[in-house]
């Protein structure tokens, strides 16, 4: 939460982070359920984004108590609002669930998460902590085939980061 006028601090996983403000409707999930909220204003403030949110019917999250109800909420954007990607590119969410095939066709497991890392994303394969594989196309990731549901990598189950 940020301030008494209902602004909230958000952690964005878009790249760049401020692209989150480009989406007109957010599905915001809290312990008490979910609702659709719409960013009205947003800007960088210190280490992250702060946002003034509104409701679908034109109302505004305008006080401290309404903003406090959003603490630790999760923000999602509908797949239909995402821009089309260039050929060969994928959204991280598309990778979750794919089978990972390593050296000598070794089945390494399924992607359970894609972790943000300054140098490159990391595929988490299997239950946490799981096998961690750098998502570096060419050097490590040979191919991503969404239709077949698999990622081929130059990696083995006994490799460690």
PEDALIN-V572596 format. One record per residue. RES is the residue in one small letter. OMEGA is omega in degrees with one decimal (NA if undefined). Layout:
res=RES omega=OMEGA
res=RES omega=OMEGA
//
This chain:
res=x omega=-178.9
res=x omega=172.7
res=x omega=-176.5
res=x omega=-178.4
res=x omega=174.6
res=x omega=177.0
res=x omega=178.8
res=x omega=173.8
res=x omega=179.7
res=x omega=172.6
res=x omega=-176.2
res=x omega=175.9
res=x omega=174.4
res=x omega=-179.3
res=x omega=0.8
res=x omega=-172.6
res=x omega=-176.5
res=x omega=176.5
res=x omega=177.2
res=x omega=-178.9
res=x omega=-179.4
res=x omega=-176.9
res=x omega=-172.4
res=x omega=-177.4
res=x omega=176.0
res=x omega=169.9
res=x omega=-175.5
res=x omega=-177.5
res=x omega=176.4
res=x omega=177.9
res=x omega=-177.0
res=x omega=178.5
res=x omega=179.8
res=x omega=177.6
res=x omega=177.5
res=x omega=176.4
res=x omega=-175.2
res=x omega=177.6
res=x omega=179.7
res=x omega=178.0
res=x omega=175.9
res=x omega=178.7
res=x omega=173.3
res=x omega=175.2
res=x omega=-177.6
res=x omega=-174.4
res=x omega=-176.2
res=x omega=-179.2
res=x omega=167.2
res=x omega=-171.6
res=x omega=169.8
res=x omega=-176.7
res=x omega=174.9
res=x omega=177.4
res=x omega=-179.3
res=x omega=-177.8
res=x omega=176.1
res=x omega=176.9
res=x omega=-176.4
res=x omega=169.6
res=x omega=-166.9
res=x omega=178.7
res=x omega=-175.2
res=x omega=-177.3
res=x omega=178.5
res=x omega=178.3
res=x omega=-179.5
res=x omega=178.9
res=x omega=-178.4
res=x omega=179.8
res=x omega=-179.2
res=x omega=176.0
res=x omega=176.2
res=x omega=-179.7
res=x omega=174.8
res=x omega=177.0
res=x omega=179.9
res=x omega=178.8
res=x omega=-178.1
res=x omega=180.0
res=x omega=-178.8
res=x omega=178.5
res=x omega=175.1
res=x omega=-178.9
res=x omega=173.9
res=x omega=177.9
res=x omega=176.9
res=x omega=179.3
res=x omega=177.7
res=x omega=170.3
res=x omega=179.9
res=x omega=-178.1
res=x omega=177.8
res=x omega=-177.3
res=x omega=-177.7
res=x omega=-179.4
res=x omega=-179.6
res=x omega=173.6
res=x omega=177.0
res=x omega=-179.3
res=x omega=-176.2
res=x omega=-179.9
res=x omega=-178.8
res=x omega=178.2
res=x omega=177.6
res=x omega=175.8
res=x omega=-176.6
res=x omega=-178.6
res=x omega=-179.6
res=x omega=176.8
res=x omega=178.4
res=x omega=178.1
res=x omega=170.9
res=x omega=-174.4
res=x omega=178.8
res=x omega=179.9
res=x omega=-177.5
res=x omega=-176.6
res=x omega=-176.7
res=x omega=176.3
res=x omega=178.4
res=x omega=174.4
res=x omega=171.4
res=x omega=-177.1
res=x omega=-177.8
res=x omega=-177.5
res=x omega=-178.2
res=x omega=3.4
res=x omega=175.8
res=x omega=176.2
res=x omega=-178.8
res=x omega=-175.8
res=x omega=177.4
res=x omega=177.7
res=x omega=179.7
res=x omega=-178.0
res=x omega=178.7
res=x omega=-177.1
res=x omega=-177.7
res=x omega=-179.3
res=x omega=-179.8
res=x omega=-177.5
res=x omega=172.9
res=x omega=-179.3
res=x omega=-178.1
res=x omega=-179.8
res=x omega=178.4
res=x omega=178.8
res=x omega=-178.2
res=x omega=174.5
res=x omega=176.2
res=x omega=-175.6
res=x omega=170.1
res=x omega=-175.0
res=x omega=177.9
res=x omega=-175.4
res=x omega=-179.2
res=x omega=174.8
res=x omega=177.4
res=x omega=174.8
res=x omega=NA
//
